[in-house]
Amino acid sequence: MVTVTQLRAFVAVARAGGVQAAADELYVSQPSVSASLAALARELGVPLVERDGRGLRLTDAGRSYEPYAQEVLGLLEQGRLAAGEADRARLARIRIAAVNTAGEYLVPPLIRAYRSVDPNAELLLEIGNRQTVDAQLVAHRADVGIGGRPSNREIAASPFLDNEMIVVGPEVPADLGQATWLLRERGAGTRSATERFLHRHGLEAPSRLTLGSNGALKQAMKLGLGVTLISRDAVRRELREGELVEIPAPGTPLRQSWYALLPRGLPTRPAVQEFCEFLRSPAARAAIDESL
């Protein structure tokens, strides 16, 4: 029979790439992790890890099994939180996964404002690109996500705030199609939106530069390295202070929305539902306006 201890050991090894690192993460001994891995492999009848230099890597069977192990552990954690909150034995604990732009500019003021609504709630934030947020939700390692419209059918979405996308740069270029376009990394929702925008309007963008964060994009623009399509929320201060300018471009501003994202297939815990309702409140909008 597969045990929770075995699943935790396997997931930790998959994440850490070695038995000792997994043992340190779980606060157990290295032999304990090795024994759990071996027992799980015997139960499944297939090897899950193999040597990779001084570390370990997942076999094909291990890579296939990992998302199921992640989901089981996520479901168990969801159940634990639901039981504790229903019995009033624990304070509400809400795990938020936000895409980079929302995590940098929207969620911190929302968390601060929500603490005045429910001072006893514990809110945890993890920031990543769209693929990371989707994975966190599907594996039930996050209770609610904040990002753009999801492409994953296992995620339900509810809009709560407008999100205008605009073209920005250090100055208005003579020919937008010949400008260097700055892009976010692959897997980021902003990159996908930019690529669709360029294709839709026939902008060739012969020169492109990929950067890993909104901060890097803004710094590159200030240095005159190019232009980009970005959420207005991310550049409000720079536009207001004249460090960057909004560039007229066909089809802009793109009118999109920020969404509250929930994994399908499970009832939403009351604490999470209350937080989602707060996101649609005037207090949430006011908190964001005051911070930008």
C-alpha positions as CSV (number, residue, x, y, z in Angstrom):
1,M,0.0,0.0,0.0
2,V,1.3,3.5,-0.9
3,T,1.7,5.7,2.1
4,V,1.8,9.5,2.5
5,T,5.4,9.3,3.8
6,Q,6.4,7.5,0.6
7,L,4.7,10.2,-1.6
8,R,6.3,13.0,0.4
9,A,9.7,11.5,0.0
10,F,9.3,10.9,-3.7
11,V,8.0,14.4,-4.4
12,A,10.8,15.9,-2.3
13,V,13.5,14.0,-4.2
14,A,11.9,15.0,-7.5
15,R,12.0,18.6,-6.5
16,A,15.5,18.6,-4.8
17,G,17.3,16.2,-7.2
18,G,18.9,14.1,-4.4
19,V,18.2,12.1,-1.3
20,Q,20.1,14.3,1.2
21,A,18.5,17.5,0.0
22,A,15.1,15.8,0.2
23,A,15.9,14.6,3.7
24,D,16.9,18.1,4.8
25,E,13.7,19.5,3.3
26,L,11.6,17.0,5.2
27,Y,13.6,17.1,8.4
28,V,14.2,13.3,8.4
29,S,17.2,11.1,7.9
30,Q,18.7,10.2,4.5
31,P,18.1,6.4,5.1
32,S,14.4,7.2,5.8
33,V,14.0,8.9,2.4
34,S,15.9,6.1,0.6
35,A,13.7,3.5,2.3
36,S,10.5,5.3,1.4
37,L,11.6,5.6,-2.3
38,A,12.5,1.9,-2.5
39,A,9.2,0.9,-0.9
40,L,7.2,3.1,-3.3
41,A,9.1,1.6,-6.3
42,R,8.3,-1.9,-5.1
43,E,4.7,-1.1,-4.6
44,L,4.4,0.4,-8.1
45,G,6.6,-2.3,-9.7
46,V,8.8,0.2,-11.6
47,P,11.9,2.3,-10.9
48,L,11.1,5.9,-10.2
49,V,14.6,7.4,-10.0
50,E,18.0,6.8,-11.5
51,R,21.5,8.1,-10.9
52,D,22.5,11.4,-12.5
53,G,26.1,12.2,-11.6
54,R,26.0,12.8,-7.8
55,G,22.3,13.3,-7.8
56,L,19.1,11.6,-8.9
57,R,16.7,12.2,-11.7
58,L,13.3,10.8,-12.4
59,T,12.9,7.9,-14.8
60,D,10.1,8.1,-17.4
61,A,7.9,6.2,-15.0
62,G,8.8,8.7,-12.2
63,R,8.0,11.7,-14.4
64,S,4.6,10.1,-15.3
65,Y,3.8,9.4,-11.7
66,E,4.9,12.8,-10.2
67,P,1.8,14.9,-11.1
68,Y,-0.4,12.2,-9.5
69,A,1.7,12.2,-6.3
70,Q,1.6,16.0,-6.2
71,E,-2.2,16.1,-6.6
72,V,-2.7,13.5,-3.9
73,L,-0.6,15.4,-1.4
74,G,-2.3,18.6,-2.4
75,L,-5.8,17.1,-1.9
76,L,-4.8,15.8,1.5
77,E,-3.6,19.3,2.5
78,Q,-6.8,20.9,1.3
79,G,-8.8,18.4,3.3
80,R,-6.7,19.1,6.4
81,L,-7.2,22.8,6.1
82,A,-11.0,22.4,5.5
83,A,-11.4,20.2,8.6
84,G,-9.4,22.6,10.8
85,E,-11.3,25.7,9.6
86,A,-14.7,24.0,9.9
87,D,-13.9,23.0,13.5
88,R,-12.5,26.5,14.3
89,A,-9.4,24.7,15.5
90,R,-7.2,26.6,13.1
91,L,-7.1,30.1,11.6
92,A,-8.0,30.4,8.0
93,R,-4.9,29.8,5.7
94,I,-5.1,30.9,2.1
95,R,-2.4,30.0,-0.3
96,I,-2.3,32.4,-3.3
97,A,-0.4,31.8,-6.5
98,A,-0.1,34.9,-8.7
99,V,1.5,35.6,-12.1
100,N,4.5,37.9,-11.9
101,T,2.7,41.2,-12.8
102,A,-0.2,40.6,-10.4
103,G,2.1,39.3,-7.7
104,E,4.4,42.3,-7.9
105,Y,1.8,45.1,-8.2
106,L,-1.7,43.9,-7.2
107,V,-1.6,41.2,-4.6
108,P,0.5,42.9,-1.9
109,P,-1.9,45.8,-1.4
110,L,-4.8,43.3,-1.6
111,I,-3.3,41.2,1.1
112,R,-2.7,44.3,3.3
113,A,-6.4,45.4,2.7
114,Y,-7.8,42.0,3.4
115,R,-6.0,41.8,6.8
116,S,-8.2,44.6,7.9
117,V,-11.3,42.5,6.9
118,D,-10.0,39.3,8.5
119,P,-7.1,40.0,10.8
120,N,-6.9,36.3,11.7
121,A,-6.4,35.0,8.2
122,E,-3.0,33.8,7.2
123,L,-2.3,34.6,3.5
124,L,0.7,33.0,1.7
125,L,1.9,34.3,-1.7
126,E,3.9,32.5,-4.3
127,I,4.8,34.3,-7.6
128,G,5.6,32.7,-10.9
129,N,4.7,32.7,-14.6
130,R,1.3,31.5,-15.9
131,Q,2.5,27.9,-16.3
132,T,3.7,27.8,-12.7
133,V,0.4,29.2,-11.4
134,D,-1.6,26.7,-13.4
135,A,0.5,23.8,-12.1
136,Q,0.1,25.0,-8.5
137,L,-3.7,25.1,-8.8
138,V,-4.1,21.8,-10.7
139,A,-1.9,20.0,-8.1
140,H,-3.9,21.7,-5.3
141,R,-0.8,23.3,-3.9
142,A,-2.5,26.7,-4.1
143,D,-6.0,27.6,-3.0
144,V,-6.6,30.5,-5.4
145,G,-4.6,32.0,-8.3
146,I,-4.6,35.5,-9.7
147,G,-3.7,36.0,-13.3
148,G,-5.1,36.2,-16.8
149,R,-7.7,34.0,-18.5
150,P,-6.5,30.4,-18.1
151,S,-6.1,28.0,-21.0
152,N,-6.3,24.9,-18.7
153,R,-9.8,23.4,-18.5
154,E,-9.1,22.2,-15.0
155,I,-9.2,25.8,-13.7
156,A,-12.3,28.0,-13.2
157,A,-11.9,31.7,-13.7
158,S,-13.9,34.7,-12.4
159,P,-12.9,38.3,-13.6
160,F,-12.5,40.9,-10.8
161,L,-10.5,43.8,-12.2
162,D,-9.8,45.4,-15.6
163,N,-6.3,44.9,-17.0
164,E,-5.3,47.2,-19.8
165,M,-2.3,46.2,-21.9
166,I,-0.4,49.1,-23.6
167,V,2.7,49.5,-25.7
168,V,5.4,51.4,-23.7
169,G,8.9,52.6,-24.4
170,P,11.4,55.4,-23.7
171,E,10.0,57.4,-26.7
172,V,7.7,57.0,-29.6
173,P,9.7,55.2,-32.4
174,A,9.5,56.3,-36.0
175,D,8.5,52.8,-37.1
176,L,6.9,50.5,-34.5
177,G,7.4,47.4,-36.8
178,Q,11.2,48.0,-36.9
179,A,11.6,48.6,-33.2
180,T,13.3,46.1,-30.9
181,W,10.6,44.3,-28.9
182,L,11.2,43.3,-25.4
183,L,9.6,40.0,-24.4
184,R,9.0,38.1,-21.1
185,E,10.3,34.5,-20.8
186,R,8.4,31.6,-22.4
187,G,5.5,30.5,-20.2
188,A,4.6,34.0,-19.2
189,G,1.2,35.3,-20.1
190,T,2.5,38.7,-21.1
191,R,4.8,37.0,-23.7
192,S,1.9,35.1,-25.2
193,A,-0.2,38.3,-25.4
194,T,2.7,40.2,-27.1
195,E,3.3,37.5,-29.7
196,R,-0.4,37.4,-30.5
197,F,-0.4,41.2,-30.8
198,L,2.6,41.3,-33.1
199,H,1.1,38.6,-35.3
200,R,-2.4,40.2,-35.4
201,H,-1.1,43.6,-36.5
202,G,1.6,42.4,-38.9
203,L,4.5,43.8,-36.9
204,E,7.6,41.9,-38.0
205,A,9.8,42.9,-35.0
206,P,13.0,41.8,-36.6
207,S,14.9,42.2,-33.3
208,R,13.6,40.7,-30.1
209,L,15.1,40.6,-26.6
210,T,13.8,38.2,-23.9
211,L,13.9,39.3,-20.2
212,G,12.8,37.5,-17.1
213,S,10.8,40.0,-15.1
214,N,8.8,43.2,-15.4
215,G,11.6,45.0,-13.5
216,A,14.1,43.9,-16.1
217,L,11.8,45.0,-18.9
218,K,11.4,48.5,-17.4
219,Q,15.1,48.9,-16.8
220,A,15.9,47.9,-20.4
221,M,13.3,50.4,-21.7
222,K,14.8,53.2,-19.6
223,L,18.2,52.3,-21.2
224,G,16.6,52.7,-24.7
225,L,16.8,49.0,-25.6
226,G,13.3,48.7,-27.0
227,V,9.6,48.7,-26.5
228,T,7.1,46.3,-25.0
229,L,3.5,45.4,-24.4
230,I,2.8,45.5,-20.7
231,S,0.0,45.9,-18.2
232,R,-0.7,49.5,-17.4
233,D,-0.7,48.6,-13.7
234,A,3.0,47.7,-14.0
235,V,4.1,51.0,-15.4
236,R,1.8,53.6,-13.8
237,R,4.5,55.2,-11.8
238,E,7.0,55.4,-14.7
239,L,4.4,56.9,-17.0
240,R,3.3,59.4,-14.3
241,E,6.9,60.5,-13.7
242,G,7.8,60.7,-17.4
243,E,10.4,57.9,-17.3
244,L,8.5,56.0,-20.0
245,V,5.8,57.0,-22.5
246,E,2.7,55.2,-23.8
247,I,3.2,54.5,-27.6
248,P,0.1,54.7,-29.9
249,A,-0.3,51.3,-31.4
250,P,-3.1,49.6,-33.4
251,G,-5.6,47.8,-31.2
252,T,-4.4,49.3,-27.9
253,P,-5.1,49.5,-25.1
254,L,-6.0,45.8,-25.1
255,R,-8.8,45.4,-22.6
256,Q,-8.4,42.3,-20.6
257,S,-9.2,41.3,-17.0
258,W,-7.5,40.0,-13.9
259,Y,-9.1,36.7,-12.8
260,A,-9.5,34.9,-9.6
261,L,-8.5,31.3,-10.5
262,L,-9.8,28.2,-8.7
263,P,-9.1,24.5,-9.3
264,R,-12.1,22.6,-10.5
265,G,-13.4,19.4,-8.9
266,L,-13.4,20.4,-5.3
267,P,-15.7,22.5,-3.2
268,T,-14.1,25.9,-2.4
269,R,-13.4,26.3,1.3
270,P,-15.4,29.1,2.9
271,A,-12.2,31.1,3.8
272,V,-11.1,31.0,0.1
273,Q,-14.6,31.9,-1.1
274,E,-14.6,35.0,1.2
275,F,-11.2,36.1,-0.1
276,C,-12.5,35.8,-3.7
277,E,-15.6,37.8,-2.8
278,F,-13.3,40.5,-1.4
279,L,-11.4,40.7,-4.7
280,R,-14.5,41.9,-6.3
281,S,-15.3,44.5,-3.7
282,P,-14.8,48.3,-3.8
283,A,-12.3,48.0,-1.0
284,A,-10.1,45.9,-3.1
285,R,-10.2,48.3,-6.0
286,A,-9.5,51.2,-3.7
287,A,-6.5,49.4,-2.2
288,I,-4.9,48.9,-5.6
289,D,-5.6,52.5,-6.8
290,E,-3.9,53.8,-3.7
291,S,-0.8,51.7,-4.2
292,L,-0.2,52.4,-7.9
